[in-house]
Amino acid sequence: MHEMGIAQQLIEIAMDSIPKEMVNPKVEKLNLRIGKLSAIVEHSLTFCFEILSKDTPLENARLDIEFVPVTVRCDSCKHEWEVTGPEFGCPHCADGNVKMLTGREIEITSLELAD
């Protein structure tokens, strides 16, 4: 279950993002972008995050996840499209020389602190 390691990294990054001068900070929401090819199971990530964030400013924070589709660009004709199946060949020119643009990311876009 790689979600445990990912949850740990998210917590470390979020903790480092909280201004040091804040007294008793409380994170309400962590906004994430996760690519569909990142192989993240949302329920597992949430479960791991809940366990690891105990007794931190992130305890009880909600994970708001935006799932990012897989998009690619054909190196030959520059056509870009969203991949929805196992085929990565260009639907425009049928070339298989493509570059993945999105779909693997795991990133924190923002965190929301309580007032």
C-alpha positions in Angstrom: 0.0 0.0 0.0 2.0 3.0 -1.3 -0.8 5.3 0.0 0.9 5.3 3.5 4.1 6.8 2.1 2.2 9.3 0.0 0.1 10.3 3.0 3.3 10.8 5.0 4.8 13.0 2.3 1.6 15.1 1.9 1.6 15.7 5.7 5.3 16.7 5.7 4.8 19.1 2.8 1.7 20.6 4.3 3.3 21.0 7.8 6.3 22.8 6.1 3.8 25.1 4.4 2.2 26.4 7.6 3.7 29.7 8.6 6.0 29.1 11.6 4.6 32.2 13.5 1.1 30.8 13.6 0.0 29.7 17.1 -2.0 26.5 17.2 -2.7 26.3 13.5 -5.5 24.1 12.3 -5.8 22.9 8.7 -9.4 22.4 7.6 -8.8 21.2 4.1 -6.0 20.0 1.9 -6.7 20.5 -1.8 -5.0 17.9 -4.0 -4.6 17.1 -7.7 -4.0 13.4 -8.4 -3.4 11.9 -11.8 -5.5 8.9 -12.9 -2.3 6.9 -13.6 -0.8 7.6 -10.1 -2.6 4.4 -8.9 -3.9 6.1 -5.8 -6.9 4.5 -4.1 -8.8 7.4 -2.6 -10.2 5.5 0.3 -6.8 4.1 1.2 -5.2 7.5 1.0 -7.9 9.1 3.2 -7.5 6.3 5.7 -3.7 6.6 5.9 -3.9 10.3 6.1 -6.4 10.1 9.0 -4.0 7.8 10.9 -0.8 9.7 10.3 -2.3 13.2 10.8 -3.4 12.4 14.4 -2.1 14.9 16.9 -0.9 17.3 14.2 -2.4 20.5 12.8 -3.8 18.4 10.0 -5.9 16.1 12.3 -9.5 16.0 11.0 -8.5 17.9 7.8 -10.5 16.9 4.8 -8.8 15.8 1.6 -10.4 17.5 -1.4 -9.1 15.5 -4.4 -9.3 16.6 -8.1 -8.6 13.6 -10.3 -6.6 14.7 -13.4 -7.2 12.8 -16.6 -4.5 11.3 -18.7 -3.6 13.6 -21.6 -1.0 13.1 -24.2 0.5 14.9 -27.3 1.6 13.3 -30.5 5.2 14.2 -31.2 4.6 13.8 -34.9 1.4 15.9 -35.6 1.2 17.8 -32.2 -2.4 16.6 -31.7 -3.4 16.5 -28.0 -6.2 14.4 -26.5 -7.4 12.7 -23.3 -6.7 9.0 -23.2 -9.6 7.0 -21.9 -8.6 3.5 -22.7 -5.4 1.3 -23.1 -4.5 2.7 -26.5 -2.0 5.5 -26.7 -1.7 5.8 -30.4 -2.6 9.1 -32.0 -6.2 9.2 -33.2 -5.3 11.9 -35.7 -2.3 10.4 -37.5 -2.0 6.9 -36.0 1.6 7.4 -34.8 2.5 5.9 -31.5 5.2 8.4 -30.6 3.4 10.3 -27.9 4.3 12.3 -24.8 2.3 12.2 -21.6 1.2 15.7 -20.4 -0.9 14.9 -17.4 -2.1 11.9 -15.4 0.8 11.0 -13.1 0.8 14.0 -10.8 0.3 14.0 -7.0 0.3 17.5 -5.8 -1.0 19.8 -3.1 -2.6 22.8 -4.7 -3.5 24.6 -1.5 -4.4 24.1 2.1 -7.1 25.9 4.0 -6.5 27.0 7.6 -9.2 27.6 10.2 -9.7 31.2 11.3 
